[in-house]
Amino acid sequence: MKKEDKIKEILSRGVEEIIDKKSLEKKLKTKKKLILKLGIDPTSPNLHLGRSIPLLKLRDFQKMGHKIVFIIGDFTGVIGDTSDKDSERPMLDEKKVQENLKDYKKQAGKIIDLSKADVYCNSKWLKKLTYLEITKQANNFSLNEFISRENISKRLNQGKRISLRELLYPLMQGYDSVMINSDVEVGGTDQRFNLLTGRSLQKYYNQEPQDIITNPLIEGLDGEKMSSSKGNTINLTDKPDDMFGKVMSLKDDLIIRYFTLLTRVEMKEVKKYEKAIKDGENPRNIKIMLAKEIVRMYHSEKEAIKAEKYFIETFSKKQTPEEMPEIKPKEYDIISILHESGLVSSRGEARRVLSQKGVKVNGKVVIDGNYKVVKKSVVQKGKIKFLRIL
């Protein structure tokens, strides 16, 4: 692919907005090695496919020879960003944040080449800031700029509390850009205000303001924005069978969007898939190719083929698999089994899945949380998750 075509694709695929597009195009046509920045707060132990959109964009730039800086927000993660929230995000415990970030480098390394990237935790510089320095930074912004943001003004109109802490978060993210002298920052559309704050602070510190690339937000399993707090995610750490099954549970109208934003299958192929669906091809056939590609990206070709076979045997043919995880639980009530086995992340989620008739024991739906499971039973959650009780 010619350099001009590479630039065109890198500035269009998975891109919602570019600030300043002319500036960035000009830089990309030179031999300058740009510094690309992405920051992620470890508010959950798992990175999900929504996070892969900016990470894939970093990889695109990395393949063109540019420098990637991945910032793990161990400090900002404690403070809490409410950019995409309709209520105040509580501060997190520092110990919890440290537990969450343990595997972040490994997970990000599934997409970007960490051997050619810089990785920082932003507590390295944010902990050192004094009140005087913070007030000087804050002097560059007005309260009106903050409260005019859509989600903030909505909360004000609803009479919801907005903490002063929330006003400071954009300064912290912006200061990250200053510390690495970022040329380009990548982030979701919900991060637009924070990304622009970085440009303003760079001007204050006599740096050239970074260009900005915002990416679309992807829908999760329920059709709403993918979010760890909503539990509708496909995680990079999901096992191949689970990952495949989750993709197959998506609504058909998300197939092409997922191919475009979450993979690097060539767009000419994606267009063929789109046309095939419009011409009457069964969307399920295209979705299987999508599921295989995503499993291949985060596991291997071999695991993708195995996951497809498992899905067809357990779902399409409605068979109970011969091989499945086994567990000897401490307690034999269905809620304890679901939680202890990891089929759900909490007892609350277990109750929710039961109420939605999403659990079967030996082929029969169970909704009673006190239901006692006998030994040698098979517990099924959803369509493809099975567990044998010892």
Secondary structure, 3 states (H helix, E strand, C coil): CCHHHHHHHHCCCCCCEEECHHHHHHHHCCCCCCEEEEEECCCCCCCEHHHHHHHHHHHHHHHCCCEEEEEECHHHHHHCCCCCCCCCCCCCCHHHHHHHHHHHHHHHCCCCCHHHEEEEECHHHHCCCCHHHHHHHHCCCCHHHHHCCHHHHHHHHCCCCCCHHHHHHHHHHHHHHHHHCCCEEEEEHHHHHHHHHHHHHHHHCCCCCCEEEEECCCECCCCCECCHHHCCCCECCCCHHHHHHHHHCCCHHHHHHHHHHHCCCCHHHHHHHHHHHHCCCCHHHHHHHHHHHHHHHHCCHHHHHHHHHHHHHHHHCCCCCCCCCEECCCCCEHHHHHHHHCCCCCHHHHHHHHHCCCEEECCEECCCCCCECCCCCEEEECCCEEEEEC
